[in-house]
Each structure stands twice: as C-alpha cells, then as structure tokens.
Amino acid sequence: MPEASLQALVHACLNDVAAAHPLSAHQWQVCYHIAQCRTAALGGFALDCDTCGARSFLYHACRDRHCPRCQRHASEAWCERQRAALLPVTYHHLVFTLPDTLNGWVEVQPKELYDLLFETVWATLAAFGADAKRLNGQLGMTAMLHTWGQTLVRHVHLHCLVPGGALTEDGTWHPAKRNALFPVRALSRHVRGGFVSRLRTAFEAGRLPRISDRNEVDRVLQALMGKEWVVYSKPCLARAETVVDYLGRYTHRTAVSDARLLDFDGDSVALSYQDDADGNQRKVMTLSGEELLRRFLLHVLPKGFMRVRHFGFLANRCRAKCLLLIRSALAVLPSAPARAKTEPAAYAGHPCPMCGKGHLRVSAHRRRSSPRGWRDSESPIRGWWRCWCLLRRRTLACLPQGQRWTWPWGAGLG
C-alpha cells in the first residue's frame, strides 16, 4: 500500500490530473520538486555507524514553499522574528474573505487579484486608522494570503495581525479605545467598494488580459456589490504569539500537511479536516487521489509572489525606527531576543538506529542523479518541459531587439 503523503499522490496521480486538467509550467515544476524531495534524485550523504558499520542515507530537501516536508526551520525563524517585534499592546486578528463569485477570475488572473486584495485591505485599514475620529495616526499590519479552506477548495482570504493603536506624526502612540479595532460592517462595505473599484480600473487599463468580455465584467461586479463581504475581527487579549504561531505554520508551505492524509490505497485518500460549521469537529472525508491533487494544485502561488507582506510602521524599511519610537512612547524597554546566541556544542552525530550505541558519521557525498532536472526519460514532465524551453528560445530569437512578446492569454515570455 502506498504511503499516505503528498509525494505519493504526485507519483501515483499526476499523469491522470494532467490529462484532465492542463497544468501551467509552474505547477509542473512544483510537482517535480515534491516528487523528488528527500530522494536520491537530489543527492545527499552516506552515513556509517562508527560502532556496527551500518550504512544509511540522508537525502537533500527540495526547499519548495509548497512542499509539506520542507522549510520547518525557516518557518520557526520567521515566527521568532515576529515575536521579537511584538509590542506590549492588544493585537487584533482580522480576516478579509473574497466572495466565491471571483473564483473563476482567480483561476485565470491570480497574481492581479491577490495584489488587489492586499492593496484594498491596507488602503481600508490605513484610511480608518488615519481618521481623526478614530486613531488619527498610522497603523501597522502584517498580512498573509491563504487561498484554501479545510477541504482544500478555493477560499481566498487575507489574515491580518494589527497592533491596537496608531503612531502619529509627532511620535506619540494613540491606543485603540475599545476591544473592537473598527466596526466590522463598515470595514466590509469599504473593502467591497474599494476592491470592485480597483478591479474595474484594472480591467479598463488592460491589466486583466484573460478577462475580455465587458458584459461579464459588468455582471460580476454588479453581483459583488450586491453581496455582504465577510470580515472577521477578534482582539488577542491574552497572547498575540498564538496568532503568530498560527500564521507561521503556512509562511513557507501551502494548504495541506502529510499528517492530514490518513490513508492512501493507490486510488482514494482519507483527508482529515476541521468542520467549522459543526463546532470545529474533526472529521474525515474520502476523495480520489486525482481530486485531492487537483485541489492542492489550485493553491500553487504565482512564481515569485510575496505571500506575507508588512505595511505601515511594520514595513521593512521603517520597522526598526518605528518600533523604537512606539516603545519609547509606551515607556517600555525593547524586547530581549528570544534566544541568546551561544557557541554551538560539538555535534556527535545522529545515534545509530540499528545498534543504538554508535553514532552516524558522514562517509561519502552522493551526487544528485538528475543534476539538470528533467533526466528521467519516462517522465511526462521532462518532455513537456523540453518542448516549452525550445518554443521559448525560438520565439524570443525571432523578436526585434528589446520587444517583449505576450501569449494571447497574457503570460509573457521575456
């Protein structure tokens, strides 16, 4: 019986998914990385026990941000940096959700719609924070994009962690006057109007090339204005670290972990999920392997897309200076680093799993079996990728100097 893991699903079901649903070059690349992660294809080390002589191998990771087996240390480091920057104030956890009416557009123009969501949410919160009747200052916000629900269907929403107060131009701190940072209904209306307006502007400016039917655009935007947009807001009265840890689980991975895949028999897979509509009960649903992999691939982010962004006085360019001003205004000392830097102890090696007495020592380096990627002659990924690269080179060679050619569906080659 195959192992219940995303890697096993890729090996068993990728061909069937690709035959029924055309995949982008980036989705193929992500699947390739997951399929090769921690296998001999990426190379690694040969480890020998210094007591019994038993040999084992430790293979390299793919380090893809969509892989459930990678980037644990990077995620922990991100959480540690965010905890060190926390202020001694009440934090607010806000979630802004896109209506499912836009799921079709997200399918064809993901980067543009995700960027508009970040832009609109920050513009809304910044406007509310700068209002003289509210906080009369600049807010700070850390926002993270999630595109999935518990059952891996498309559910685009933005998690925001906002300190409860604003920094004024003269360096003073205006704390939030009540537990609710801003009225949820007012936030919902403002985000709805701002997003629809920006979406129409983007369409008129030609920034949505794969959406061309003006009648459809008018119909969808009118439907969006008639919906109540879901906005969630809750103060973190006890520990803001809990929200940081929750967000940190998905800074360097996507959608599903191997621990939620309970069983895979080669055809169907059992997925554990939390049913929010039934008191957050843990339940198990059974899906075909192809369907679960198809759902996972819905959440592959555009290449180079920044999923986590910081705004206001938490923006990277001014965070250190602004945090010092706020702590000075609050009359508190800067937070101490979470861990004191100490000299690492001498590493004795992993204990041997065979004899339990000796330690494993690196005896040889094993080179990757496919140094240039698509080496397996039987892999459909290799043939598709070679055709793509050949087409790209020949097309670019025919272009005039400095001209960028664009596919009819909007993906540039230059």
Salt bridges, closest charged atoms under 4 A:
GLU3 OE2 - ARG69 NH2 3.34
ASP48 OD1 - ARG55 NE 2.84
ASP50 OD2 - ARG361 NE 3.36
ASP64 OD2 - HIS33 ND1 2.71
ASP64 OD1 - HIS66 ND1 2.95
GLU76 OE2 - ARG72 NH1 3.04
GLU76 OE1 - HIS73 ND1 3.90
ASP100 OD1 - LYS227 NZ 3.42
GLU107 OE1 - ARG154 NH1 2.99
ASP115 OD2 - LYS111 NZ 2.86
ASP115 OD1 - ARG309 NH2 2.75
GLU119 OE2 - ARG198 NE 3.16
ASP131 OD2 - ARG134 NE 3.58
GLU204 OE2 - ARG214 NH1 2.85
ASP218 OD1 - ARG200 NH1 3.15
GLU228 OE2 - ARG189 NH2 3.18
ASP245 OD1 - ARG83 NH1 2.48
ASP258 OD2 - ARG69 NE 3.42
ASP275 OD2 - LYS283 NZ 2.88
ASP278 OD2 - LYS283 NZ 3.03
GLU291 OE2 - ARG294 NH2 2.85
GLU291 OE2 - ARG295 NE 2.78
